[in-house]
């Protein structure tokens, strides 16, 4: 029998660690993340901790003691914020605008307790907590920085048909001469 010819072996390559798969939405974030522009970011961070139980995740100081960027965790969501930086961004704080163009909506296990906590911390009541036609117990606040917060606990699943009937009744009560 003929001797088998030995195969020439290539030197073994050093194994590279498999590239970690980068998630397009980082862990702990959602697809949409609110970003607030405020006047006095450091004070806003402290206020949101008292009013809404926010926990600070990150803070990047900017020039003049301002907050360039901060991230807060409220419940299972992240809210980002910064001070105004005229010349670097066109984003303005609600107080500079004389109002706000949006708001934040928080679903919470106990809206009444959360609402009370926020008011005690310094929020202004825009609409007291009440049961709404769409099935939420709901109230609305404004924080000292001019941002509006809607707080709710979902209490009841309402079918689209029932919601439409309830909405019609609720709107009739709001119109002049309504029931």
C-alpha positions in Angstrom: 0.0 0.0 0.0 1.2 3.3 -0.9 1.9 5.7 1.9 -0.5 8.6 2.0 1.0 11.9 1.3 0.7 14.2 4.3 -1.4 17.3 3.7 0.3 20.5 4.3 -1.4 22.3 7.1 -2.0 26.0 7.1 -1.1 27.8 10.3 -4.1 28.2 12.4 -5.7 31.7 12.3 -6.1 33.5 15.5 -9.8 33.4 16.2 -11.4 36.8 16.5 -14.2 37.3 18.9 -17.5 37.4 17.1 -18.7 40.9 16.6 -21.3 41.9 19.1 -24.6 42.6 17.5 -25.4 46.3 18.0 -29.0 46.9 18.8 -30.6 49.7 16.7 -32.5 50.9 19.8 -30.2 50.7 22.8 -31.3 48.5 25.8 -33.5 50.4 28.1 -34.7 52.9 25.5 -37.9 52.9 23.4 -38.3 53.9 19.8 -39.4 57.4 20.7 -37.6 59.2 23.5 -38.7 62.7 24.6 -36.1 65.4 24.7 -36.9 68.5 26.8 -35.2 71.9 26.5 -35.4 73.7 29.8 -34.2 76.8 31.6 -32.0 75.6 34.5 -31.4 72.0 33.7 -29.8 71.2 37.0 -32.8 72.4 38.9 -35.1 70.6 36.5 -33.3 67.3 37.2 -33.8 67.8 40.9 -37.4 68.7 40.4 -38.2 65.7 38.2 -36.7 63.4 40.9 -39.0 64.9 43.5 -42.1 65.2 41.4 -42.0 62.1 39.2 -39.4 59.8 40.9 -36.9 60.4 38.1 -33.5 58.7 38.5 -30.5 60.4 36.8 -28.8 58.1 34.3 -26.3 60.5 32.8 -25.3 64.2 32.9 -22.9 66.1 30.6 -22.0 69.5 31.9 -21.9 72.3 29.4 -20.4 75.8 29.5 -21.4 78.2 32.2 -22.7 75.5 34.5 -25.4 74.6 32.1 -26.6 71.0 31.3 -25.5 70.0 27.8 -27.3 66.7 28.0 -28.9 64.6 30.7 -30.9 61.4 30.8 -33.4 60.5 33.4 -35.3 57.3 33.9 -39.0 57.7 34.8 -40.7 54.3 35.2 -39.5 52.2 32.3 -38.7 55.2 30.0 -35.9 57.6 29.4 -36.4 61.4 29.2 -33.5 63.4 27.9 -33.0 67.1 28.6 -30.7 70.0 28.2 -30.6 73.7 28.9 -31.1 76.2 26.1 -28.0 76.8 24.0 -28.8 79.7 21.6 -26.5 79.6 18.6 -26.0 75.8 19.0 -29.6 74.8 18.8 -32.9 76.4 17.8 -34.7 74.5 20.6 -36.2 76.8 23.1 -37.6 76.2 26.6 -41.3 76.6 27.1 -40.8 79.7 29.2 -38.8 81.4 26.4 -41.7 80.5 24.0 -44.4 81.6 26.3 -45.9 78.1 26.2 -45.1 74.6 25.1 -45.6 72.8 21.8 -46.0 69.3 23.3 -46.3 67.4 26.5 -45.4 64.1 28.2 -47.9 61.4 29.1 -47.2 59.0 31.9 -49.1 55.8 32.7 -48.7 55.0 36.3 -50.1 52.4 38.7 -51.6 55.0 41.0 -52.4 58.3 39.3 -53.9 59.9 42.4 -50.8 59.3 44.5 -48.4 60.4 41.7 -50.5 63.5 40.9 -50.5 64.5 44.6 -46.7 64.0 44.8 -46.1 66.2 41.7 -48.4 69.0 43.0 -46.6 68.9 46.4 -43.3 69.2 44.5 -44.5 72.3 42.8 -46.5 71.4 39.7 -49.6 73.5 38.8 -52.8 71.7 38.3 -54.2 72.2 34.8 -56.9 69.5 35.1 -57.6 67.6 38.3 -57.6 63.8 38.2 -60.9 62.4 36.9 -62.3 59.3 35.2 -62.3 59.8 31.5 -64.6 58.4 28.8 -61.7 56.5 27.2 -61.1 54.4 30.3 -58.3 56.2 32.0 -58.2 58.0 35.3 -56.4 61.1 34.1 -55.1 64.6 35.2 -52.9 67.2 33.7 -50.1 69.3 35.3 -47.6 72.0 34.4 -44.1 71.9 35.9 -42.2 75.0 37.0 -40.2 74.9 33.7 -43.4 75.2 31.5 -43.7 71.6 30.4 -47.1 69.9 30.6 -47.5 66.4 32.0 -50.5 64.2 31.6 -50.7 61.5 34.2 -53.0 58.4 34.0 -53.9 55.0 35.2 -55.7 52.8 32.8 -58.8 51.6 34.6 -61.1 50.1 31.9 -60.8 48.7 28.4 -63.4 50.5 26.3 -64.5 49.2 22.9 -64.2 51.8 20.0 -68.1 51.9 19.7 -68.5 52.6 23.5 -65.7 55.1 23.4 -67.4 57.0 20.6 -70.7 57.1 22.4 -69.0 58.3 25.6 -67.0 60.9 23.7 -70.2 62.2 22.1 -71.8 62.6 25.5 -68.7 64.2 27.0 -68.4 66.7 24.2 -72.1 67.6 24.5 -71.5 68.5 28.1 -68.6 70.9 27.0 -70.6 72.7 24.3 -72.6 75.8 25.2 -76.1 74.7 26.4 -74.8 71.1 26.8 -76.3 68.7 29.2 
